[in-house]
Amino acid sequence: MSNNRAVFDTEAFIAHYFDEPGADFIDEWLDQIYNGEIAGFVSTATLVEVRYIICHIEGVAIEATDEYVEQVLWTNFEEITPNPRQIAEIKAEYSIALGDTFALATAASLDARLIVGADDDWEGPIEDGFDIERFRSEPS
């Protein structure tokens, strides 16, 4: 794993946005990305999930998420769409949600660490085969 690259899963952004447990950990990573100490990446699918989750929880229109997503990208995150074949290979091998598959494929393609939350999709062989770091151990 490249020690200077990180990919965030949806749960990391949601924890940050709603100031949930683990948000302080995410703030530290965001500071490092903003300061150029590490490179930050996010899959297109993750940004889609962030938008609709915020809309659903807050009961707002999709336009209300623009500011947050623009802030994330302004913080030096690069939006990536991983290779569709790699996404399909990961999805076929592991029983994880499609959005998680996009995040994992993004991290794998960049040899980056994937920052995830307490989702149990990340346990077992998937955790052993990839560079995954949890920012919290209990769901919010």
N, C-alpha and C positions, 0 to 999 in steps of 0.2 A: 504494500500500500504506500502510496505517496503520502508522506506526513504533511504535505501542504495542500491537500485537496479534500473537500468535504461536500457531500450531497445530503440535503435535508429531505426527510420524508414528510408527508402532510402533517402528521401528528406534531412534529416539532414546530411548524408554523402556527398551528392552531393553539398549541400551548403558549406560544409567545403572544399571539394576538389577544387571547383571553386571559393572560396572566395566570395560567394554571400552574400546578406543581411542575417544576422542572424549567420554568421560564427563565430563571436566573442562569441556568446552565446554557440555555439557548442564547441568552444575551451575551455570554462570554464568547461563544462561537461567532455570533454576529459581529462583535467588536473586532475579532481577529480577521474576519473576512473584510469588513469595512476598512481596516487599517492595512490590508494587503499582506498580512502575515500568512494567510492561507487563501486558497482559491475556493470560492463557493459556487456550487452548481445546483440547479433545480430542474426537474423534468417538467415538460409541458403539462403532463397529466397531473402532476402534483399541484401546479398552479390552478388547474381546473378544479381540483378537489378543494383547495383552499377557498376559492371563490364560492362554490356552491355550499360548502359547510358554513361559512360565515353568513351567507344569505339565509340559509335554513335556520340557524340558531338565532340570529338577530331579527329575522323577519323583514329583511331589507331587499331592495332591488340589487341586481348584479352590479350596477354602476357604483354602488356604495363600497364595493370591494376594490375599486380601481386604485384608490390612494394607497392601500396597504400593499397590493401587489407591485405597484410602481416603487414604493419604498423598498421592498425586498430586492427588486432588480437594481435599484439605485445603490443599494448597499454592496454592490459588486458581485451579486449573483449572476451567473450566466445561465440563461434558459437553454436547455438541451432537449432534443428529441432523439432518444436512443434508436439504434438500428432495430427495425421491426422483427427481423429474424432472431436477433438476440433476445428481444422481449418474448417472442413465442417460445424459444428454447427454455427460458427461465420459467415461464408460465406452465409449460408442459412438464417440467421436472418438479416444481414445487407447488403446493396447494396454497397459494397466496392470492390476495385480491389483485385485480389488474393494476390499480394505482400503485400498489406496493411493488408490483413487477416492474413498472416503469422506473420507479426510484432505484430499485436494485440494479436494473440494466444500466441506468445512467452511471451509478457508482462503479459497477464492474467495468464498463467501457472506458472509464477514466482512471481506473486503478485508485479509486478514492474511498474514503471512509464514509459509510452511510450512517447518518444520525437518525435514530428511531426512538419511539416511546415504548410503552408497555405492551403493545399489541403482541399476542402470543403467536402470530404468524412468523415471527422472527426466531422462534425457538427451534432447537434440534439441528438437523443437518444444514439448514440454511445459515444458521448462526456460525457453524463450524467452517463453512465453505467460503464465507465472505467477511470483509472487514466491517463489522457492524458495532456501533456503540450506542447503548441506551442512555437516554437522558433522564429517565425515570423508570421505576420498577412496578409502579401501581398505576392503573388507568385512572384518569381524572373523572 
